[in-house]
Amino acid sequence: ASTVLAQRYAPFAWGSLKAWIEDHVRAVHKPRSLDWSVAMAAGSMSSVDLAIGMFLDPGDSVLVEEFTFLAAIDAFRAAGVRLVPVRGDKDGLMPSELQAALRAELEAGRPRPRALYVIPVGQNPLGTRLADARYDEIYDVCRQNGMSIIEDDAYFYQQHNANDNGDDGDLSAVAGLQGLGPRSFLSVDSEGLVLRLDSFSKVLAPGFRLGWVSGAKHLVEAYEKLAYVSSQNGCSLSMVCLGAMLSHWGAAGFEAHVRHLQVALRSRCRALLRACSAHLTGAAVWEAPSAGMFLWLRLLHVRDFTENELVTLMEEHKVAVLPGSCCAVTDSAGDGQHFLRVSYVAPEDTYDEG
């Protein structure tokens, strides 16, 4: 029967997988609203694109972290949306800076931004994790100003806690599922403002091209209408295969997989941090991340350089980094040229050479 369903349209194929997602969201996020729902997504980037179509029109403004996901920046700009940067610190987006950005927009005579786009956990490219207390503060600012929240949490399951003092391979030091944190914007949403985006790409494999969205039922219904005329919610074959795999694993199997992923990232992050300490002390500064797959370096005493120069140097030395300017919302945001994003998904023995 499953092979037949895999050849049909997505609504025929998503049954067991969507049921698993509903149970999972209920257990992990405990949505405050009783009237919530989920929908399948054709990967996280498709969700971002459809969320833009839901909340924003050309000429509207959206609040975003001053450095954020490169593809999201491109998607907002392609939709004709104006990006308003908001500063953060080592604990993620700062509520005071969110209020300041809103105030500056209004004082300049511009319309109030329609939405906030935020990556709370393992932020790309910064590697930060939003402090628990800030969820309520940021939500209240958005509620008071009539703004929706697009919660893009693709790195949520990568909570490896590499910034602590435990051993690299300590299974008890990582979050697992139970320790993923008590807060998400979905968990504090009492008024139907939040559309949460999750992805299987960063917890299982990007080739599935599947994720899900969750939120108030009216938001999810709007999302599904846009998905119907575009992505069709994703690949039926992937839904059937993934649903069967998660069913076979059971709760204990998925927990074991998530913990293994977190320990692997923890070990690789630690290896990169040791290499940075050995080779970049005095040349750059950084904060040890607790989640995600990126380390954000601020270069010291560096001359201005072009992206073409950087690409030439990367080719010459066979290393790959992303210049901070690629992730900067504006040309002047945080002096992006003096930052680099480094990934720690490669094996532990590669970082000293890099």
ABEGO torsion letter per residue (X at the ends): XAAAAAABBAAAAAAAAAAAAAAAAAAAAGBABABBBBBBBBEAAAAAAAAAAAABBBGBBBBBBABBBAAAAAAAAAAGBBBBBBBBBAAEBBAAAAAAAAAAAAAAGBBBBABBBBBABGBOAAGBBBBAAAAAAAAAAAAAAGBBBBBBBAAAAABAGAABABBAABAAABAEAAAAEABBAAAABAAGABBBBBBAAAABBAAAGBBBBBEBAAAAAAAAAAAAABAGGEBAAAAAAAAAAAAAAEAAAAAAAAAAAAAAAAAAAAAAAAAAAAAABGABBBBBBABEABBBBBBBGBBBBBAAAAAAAAAAAGBBBBBAAAABABAABGGAAABBBBBAABBAAAAAAX
